């Protein structure tokens, strides 16, 4: 088998597409054959061609990722014997392999451990420990990387007895060897101080050791680390102060091994300072040490992460009120002078980033980057200090603000960086708590933000958009409005709104992007449950904003990826369309032309989920706003939208298919004529194809679309013999725990819309197992609905349906006995509120659009306050005395006695 696998792997590297496709198909068909994963590992271990070995290792890792975890409702896809044999062999193979292979196998070990460790792989940690060898650091890197990958999952897990038991088991087996190995590595660093090659390998191990250190301590303070606190902290302090020209990087951008280790150590002491402060005996020493690191570290970008993490530690120390005594007036002044102000200063590297990579600059500034920024860290430090020293810090930093603004006023062309630093500092000092989504939620009482806006921000917004004012200053002014929008009244925002709109015409990428963000966030503001701004407020700007944003997107979209790069623009476009309501009717053809052009382009290579979501959401909002009260226009929408939608379905663009199904459902529901329109009826049969339902991401949207078909033309569906495959889909969905709720939605739609087949449908599909399947709200609906059926329908007491009574009564009683869940009383949201993707959470497989979503109403809305048990008993008691009850056998009312 190995020989055949090796040949197929080799063929996947062929330049000929047919050869590659044939080899990939052969591997795919064979991969679930017993013995295949082991044979693949033997190719990784022994094949003569390194390229084949590396490719086989990648394939093995991906196979483990796809098949190792046991999926619900599906058979095990890797044989039990193979699983045992893989776990027996993989660690030895990993540590003896070249680096490229070792990395792949280490990831595979981590994936296996995610499901099997510790219960089904109890010897993993002892096995890893046995491989640590102070004489062979090529092996050690693989062992430590694997241990780090396994242990780091603890960092984000919820406390539980099972978790603590697992950590204790690992500590018992790993803590002492870890400490001894750390000391051995430290000794080797000293003995190789002049050997750059050896030091690079050793520091890679120290970095992994510090990461493991963090994971071992992340949930609770281990006894072993408490017993060895002084020695362990001495090691950390040594490397926090360590410097060696042999490991310095010449590139100002490239982070060196020493900086990586120091950053990792700062994370550890930040953890200790935040979580174990009472046990952190050496805290004062580390405060002094970190202070020294900060004041001696240069401004080069390669030190950014270290500075950010070091400041993060100081923030952890500042927060507790019991540490106030550590911060005398002199210390506060030194912090402002030596740490805050230098790290607020705009560097040449920042200017280059602004000019050359504006999207990266924007994302760092608005959202923060994974690595952290100096300015962001300094802002956090200011806010930490403001909690206990608001007046003192405001007074100290106000002096620097005066100096910076004075410097700018002396020469606004040469000293514009001083204005930038000043505005950034004002925002940091004034806003105690803020975010991009919500704006400032807590302000500094010692700063008049409105006065600052009038004197230092508004003039920059009023100056010519592409005039002499530096683009970064324009961005700062827009960011000020964005940050303090909650502090400005609606009237003030309406006065500044035209100036913000004008900045969409800027030739600078960052400026027009910040203008779009500002517009979007202002229009998203709420007054109670409604949006603060209406279509009337922005009517005079709406069309110009929309067309300008389209121009920007298209002008900067030299490729599919580039077109979808800037999701801030598409989100602003979505928000303006949302607020505009039906004001867009007169130029909707223009909007649809450009939207469909964009969707057609990004469908070729979907690359930015947020941009994609906002694009389709915009289409849904337009359909709702324009067509809802003007249904004859829906045919115009279909003319625009069907071609790109058909292309997406034909090309099987998985990311976009759920969106297409949702929007088709929305348009179909708007049709006023009786029955299913011809353009849709031809689509129904393909929607029932089993292959479409294999993708979990399609299922919610497909169910919604079938519901729309049933609402529009249930009789046509029955006449076309299409109800049977729909019921087959229901059976498939209901058999899966992951999809059973969608199955219930589908069958309820059948029940609501199909008038024939009622008795068989009721007894064979709806009643069986209902008590276990439905959610609390659905249980309530069912109880009340069935009560109304029993007590208010003449048909249910006819000869044909009398036999249903005992079944319905028994099911009702079972449902009532289930304890009611405490459901939160959901406040009615604004009808036109669109949840942000950031708020709702984006899933690549399925993201629900807000505009086409069916609103709760009618029956559902009317039963929220009803007690289902009380309702059932009262209605049945009253019915028992009615003439119709004479046809019902008395035992059906036994529950009332």
Secondary structure, 3 states (H helix, E strand, C coil): CHHHHHHHHHHCCCCCHHHHHHHHHHHHHHCCCCCHHHHHHHHHHHCCCHHHHHHHHHHHHHHHHHHCCCCCCCCCCCCHHHHHHHHHHHHHHHHHCCHHHHHHHHHHHHHHHHHHCCCCCCCHHHHHHHHCCCCCHHHHHHHHHHHHHHHHHHHHCCCCHHHHHHHHHHHHHHHHHHHHHHHHHHHHHHHCCCCHHHHHHHHHHHHHHHHHHHHHHCCCCCHHHHHCHHHHHHHHHHHHHCCCHHHCCCCCCCCCHHHHHHHHHHHHHHHHHHHCHHHCCCHHHHHHHHHHHHHHCCCCHHHHHHHHHHHHHHHHHHHCHHHHHHCCHHHHHHHHHHHHHHHHCCCHHHHHHHHHCHHHHHHHHHHCCCCCCHHHHHHHHHHHHHHHHHHHHHHHHHHHHHHHHHHHHHCCCCCHHHHHHHHHHHHHHHEEEEECCCEEEEECCCCCHHHHHHHHHHHHHHCCCCCCCCHHHHHHHHHHHHHCHHHCCHHHHHHHHHHHHHHHHCCCHHHHHHHHHHHHHHHCCEECCEECCCHHHHHHHHHHHHHHHHHHHHHCCCCHHHHCCCHHHHHHHHHHHHHHHHHHHHHHHHHHHHHHHHHHHHCCCCCCHHHHHHHHHHHHHHHHHHHCCCHHHHHHHHHHHHHHHHHHHHCCCHHHHHHHHHHHHHHHHHCCCCCCCHHHHHHHHHHCCHHHHHCHHHHHHHHHHHHHHHHHHHHHHHHCCCHHHHHHHHHHHHCCCCCHHHHHHHHHHHHHHCCCCHHHHHHHHHCCCHHHHCCHHHHHHHHHHHHHHHHHCCHHHCCCCHHHHHHHHHHHHHHHHCCCCCCCCCCCCCCCCCCCHHHHCCCCCCCCCCCCCCCCCHHHHHCCCCCHHHHHHHHHHHHHCCHHHHHCCHHHHHHHC
